[in-house]
Amino acid sequence: MQGKTLPAGLRRETLAVRTALPPSQWGENSEALFLTSGFVQPDSETSARRFANPQEGFTYARTSNPTVTSFELRLAAMEGTDAAIATSTGMAAILLLCMGVLKAGDHVVCSRSVFGSTLNLFAKEFGKFGVETTFVSQTELPEWQQALKANTKLLFAETPTNPLTDVCDIRALAELAHGAGALLCVDNCFCSPALQRPTELGADFVIHSGTKYLDGQGRVMAGAICSSARWINEVFAPIVRTAGMTLSPFNAWVVLKGLETLDIRMRQQCANALAVAQFLESHPNVTRVYYPGLESHPQHALAMRQQSGLGGAVVAFDVKGGDPASLRANAFKVIDSAQVMSIATNLGDTKTIASHSATTSHGRLSEQQRQAAGIGQGLIRVAVGLEHPLDIQDDLLRGLEQL
């Protein structure tokens, strides 16, 4: 199934608005939402052919749906990949990746700075099935090199990381992986294709949590893998049909429409985040700010090359304090004093969200795991939205001035 015929060479912003399946016979300008679990077949022969080859047509919503397909076509076009496959959540996309690429006895090298649920998926869940994972520093390439084994099948990183915004060198990791006969997957949640396209730097797979910036307004859950047509159609699609981590048509439609404004939202949110990061860096009650757009960030130059010259929309910072208990109390005071920001754990929303990573996104990790990932009790993550940056700064001041 192919999308609407468009001229070659269109830019990402145009692809984000125009890539989709052709309209129905009614000629709708906004892509239609197909809420149906089944599709009527014209005859038994066509039905048999389509069930044998799902790329030829729609049969059952667990296999494919026109709205979901339009989302997949649009995201793939924006990422610059042959194809994409949608899943119910971002974590479901990582699960699908592992199910398609790994088997018992395989080895994974993964950044220890990835999202807490990703750490648990590799270390606990897939560990039960005989897949070994070695966790290494996000930014130290020699650690990745030393961790490689004869049975290493996958290198996995997210860049920037959640919440400390560590940036890895995608091209260097791709060369390392391919030299060892392994594959590289990059979680592109923080940047989205508006800022960064990992496959252009050599990555084999790109993971998305559509729940974040792709939707952009905190409405639905969604995920996706972007890769070559062979991986999508021959490996991942059969698993989705069997295992059922299917994206609902409604959620696909919401994220499909969210993609149309992704570039313009990301540019403004990055500008707002930079202003907030610069403000925090100058405040005496803040001991450190983590934001790739700041020159003080250890991977600033790399981030500017990989991320279209923008730092992203997530800022993390450490508040001052003494022992872990006082650090946590101070972090809570800053967060709880907010009158504009939302206290939540999502990110990528138009509304600015503040969270305490040690007790939320990384709360299920052991203290040893949190320490290894650099997640202290005084750390606050701010996912900057579209409010005026001065209002966000004033909101942070309400708590910072009390410390």
C-alpha angles and dihedrals in degrees: 000000000000131000127239112302109257131176117266121258099035115160124246095257090056094045088053090060103034111034112102142101115295115275121264124258088280092066099229114186094205112059113263126246109230108202101184134115095204139034125216113238122216093226142347095262092055090045092053092048094049094048089051093046111026091186089073098063149326122289112151131005094237087062102039145330130193094239092049091046091053090053091049093049092049096047093047090051091051093047092045094237130132094243148349135209123211126224136186094256141357091258089052087056091055090046089051091049092053093046091052100042106030139061136175111298095030124124130222130197111207136174111254088218097068125116114298095244090051090054090052093046092056099035101039113018100038091035086066089060097051101266112134121209128196114200118211141174112289093224106033107090093188089062090056089048094049092048094058117112135183089260097047107131104165141032113198129192140154118212123227093021128228115278108346095052095227110174123214126202101252096191093050092048091048091053090047093049096046092046088058094045092252135121130243125222122187124196102219096184098121096047105028118196088291089078108015139025108192097189089063086062094049105273116146097206135026120202123206134190098204086191088080127047097344090066091029099189104067096248111124145014120248142147141183147183119220118200144115120323090246094058093042099046102032102035114019102033094059090051092051090050090052102036098036104221085150125163112236116241092238093053090045090053093050093051092042089059091042090059090063092069098032098107097047092044093049094049092053095041090050090052091049092048092052090053091049092047092051090049092050092047089060097048116103094217092058115082099186139004124207112205127129092216091066118089088225091065110106093229097036096125093046092048092052090053096046100036104052090260094298129114101216128243103276122093124182127188142176120232121215121262144118124247122014092267094055091044090053092047091051093048091050090049092055093047096043092050091063116116098174107031120076120238101226141117102238124094136195094060126134085238117075112246128200123197142169103235098198092062100032124029092018097027095109093056123095118255088250091055091048092050091049089052092048095244107149129183091249095057120115124185119207118192099199118222136186101287116116106283092230090059090052090049091050089050092054091047091060089070102028092057090058095059 
